């Protein structure tokens, strides 16, 4: 579970502009959450880097993004494709699930299930779109796993849906490709590494606690992977692409970590 860094990391050193600290606070928090670098990075430490002036916003942003990208690479390298996340009992399931998005629940725009289709693109042999009813007819897998948000909260959820790895094989996807990318009805975008897409606890969820997922939680199709932080679990999915080219995600475009494993 992600923890907030010590408040002391944001105490300004003499000569460091306070506005700069606030501008980069989110990036520092994001990086400092990573266990491999916990306790090794602070704004004060940056002043010891040769030629690095922490009053230079561009320099600092570049440095922090480099460290962030390094952490993503390390996490990807140590990821265990068949290591299972803990599962839980039915009596621990939160009902309903907690809403999370980059906007308020009042701003959710309902999806028309009758006209909805999952569009397919990229390194896939059979690119015919899928309707919700076609997906509902596929064999389902149940997951009772913990949803962990980068903001520090969590809950245990009960999800049912199509195993993503099996679905990729069904449509003739190239599972040696690097990425599976998703587009959503709310303009959210997300990209998974192929190892995570093929993980046995990654599904395209259609139900929560045996009932169809409703609009606030990603109707009619959302991603549910047990090995990633919550924001990786794209909701209201409308398109999926298999590719060897990384497609920037909603959050990676803003400089935040991409791999986000737990």
N, C-alpha and C positions, 0 to 999 in steps of 0.2 A: 504493500500500500504506500502510495506516495506521501511523503511528509514535507511540510514546508521547511525551508532552510532556517537556520538560526537568525533571529532578527539582527544579530551583531554584524552580519555580512553587509547590511545596508547602513551602518553607521559611517558617516562620511569621514574620510581621512583629510588632513589639512591640505588645502589646495585643490581638492576634488570638487567639482561643481555639483551641487545637490540635484539640479534639474537633470543632469546627465545620469545620475544614479537612478532617478525615478523613471527616466526614459528606457533604461535597460533593465529595470527591476524584473520584469517578466522573463526576460531571457536568462538572467542569472538564476532565478528561481527554477526555471525549467532544467537548466544544466545541473544545478546543485541537487536536484532530486535523484540523479543517477548515482547509484551506490558506488560505482567504480571511482567516481571523482569526489565523493562526499568528503568535505573537510579539506580539500586541496585547492579550492578556488575561492578567491575573494577579490574585491576591487583593490584592496591594498596590495595584494600579490601582483596585480597587473603592473604596478609601478616599477617592479623589479625587472620587467621584460625590457631588454635592450631596444631602444627606439620606440617604445609603446607609450604614448602620452594618453592617459585616461581621460583627458579633456577633449580628445579628438573622437567625436561620435562615430565617424566612419571606421576608424581604426578599431575601436572597441567592438562595434557591431560585427566587423569582419572576424575579429578574434573569437568572439563568443559563438558565432555561427560555425567557425571551424571546429571548435571544441564540441559543439552540439553534433556536427556531422561525424566527428570521430567516435562519439559515444554510440551513435546509430550503428556504425560499422562494427564496433566491438560487440554490441548486443546481437547483431545479425550473425556474427561469427560464432558466438557461444550458444545460439539458439538450438535447442534439442527438439528435432521434428516429431518425435514420438513420446516425449515426456508429457504426462497428463497433469493438468491442473486439478486441484482438489474439487470434489463434488460434495453436495450437501443433501439433506433430507427435505421432503416435501413440506414438513411443518416449519421449516426455516424460511420458506419463500415469502418475499414481500409482495403484497397485493394491494393495489396495482403496482407495477414497476414505477421507478422514479423517472420523471420526464427530464431529459437533458438535450439541449441544442444550443446553437449560438444565438438564439433569440428566445423570447418568452412564449409560453404555451399558447397564449392568446393569439399569437401570430401564425399558428399552424394552419396551413391551407390544405383542406381535405383532398384526398386523392380519389378519383373515380375508379373504383375497382372494376367496373364493367368494361371500361375502355383501356385500362392499364395494361401495359406489356413490358416485358423485360427484353430490351434490345441487346444483341450480342455483336461484338466486333473483335478485330484483331486475329490472333493466331488460333482460330476456332474453325473446324471443318464445317459444322452445321450452324449457320448463323441465323436460322429462322427464329423469330421472336417467340417468347413464351407468354401465354396468358396466365392469369392467376389460377384459373381452374385447372390448367395443365400442371402447374407446379403443385397444387394441392393434391393431385392424384399420385404424386411420387412417394416412395417410401420415406418415412420420417424418422428422425433421431431426436431424442430428448437430452437436454443438458440442464442440470441444476448447478449453476456455477455462480461465482461472485463477480459482480460488475464493480470495477474499481475506477473511480474518476480521478483525473489528475488534480482536481480541486480539493481532494482529500476525503470525499465521502464514498460510501460503497453500499451495496445491498445484494442479497442473494436472489437470483431470478431463475425461473423455470421456463426454458425455451424449447420449442419443438420446430423442426423444419428439415429441409433437405441437406444432407451432408455435402458441403461445397466441393470436396475432392471428388466424390462420386458424380456430382452434377457436371463438373469439368470433364470427366471422362465420358459421360453420356453425350455431351455435345462435341466431342472430338477436340477438346482443347489441347494445345501443346503444353504439357505439364513440365517440360524442361525449360520453358520460358521463365523470365525473372519475376514478372509482376502480374497481378490481377487488379485492375482498376475499376472503380465504381463511380457512377454519376447518380444523383438523387433528385427527387422532385423539387426539393427546396434549394437546389443549386449547390448543395454540399458535394464535395468530391473526396474520395479516399482511395488509397492504394495499399495493397498488401503484398509482401514478398510471397513468392510461390510456396515456400516451405510452410508458412502460416496458413495459406489457403488450403493446403493439403493436410494440415494437421487434423487428427481425428476428432478434435473438439471445435471445429469451425463449421458452422452451418449457415444456411440461408433460412432464417427463422420466419415462420408464418403464424405461429401461435405462442401465447404466453399463458401458462397455467391451464393448458388444454383449450383455451378459448382463442379465437382468431385475434391477432394483434389489431388494435384499433388505431385511429388516426394519430393521436398524440404520441404514439410509440413506434411509428414506422410503417403503418399499413400500406400495401399488403405484404411487403417483403423487406426484411432488414438483415444485416450481417450480425452474427453473434459468434465471436471467437473468444475462447477462454484464456488466450495467451497474450492479449493486448489490453492496454488501457481503454477506458470506455469510449473515448472520442474516435477510436479506430472502427467502431461498430456502426457503420453507415446505415441510415434509416431511409425509408421511402425510396428504395433503390429502383431506378428506371433503366439503367444500362450497365453492362459489364464488358470489359475489354481485357484480353490476354495479350501481353506485350513484353518485349525486351527493353523498352524505353520507359524510364520512370516518368510517370505523369504526375506533376505536382498536385498536392492535396490542398484542401481548404486551409489547413493550418501550416503546412510546410511553406506555402506562399508567403506566410507572415513571419517566417523565420523560426518556427518551432520544430521540435524533434519529429522525425518521421516514423522510425521503427516502433518506438513506444511499446516495447515488450515488458511483461511483468513476470 
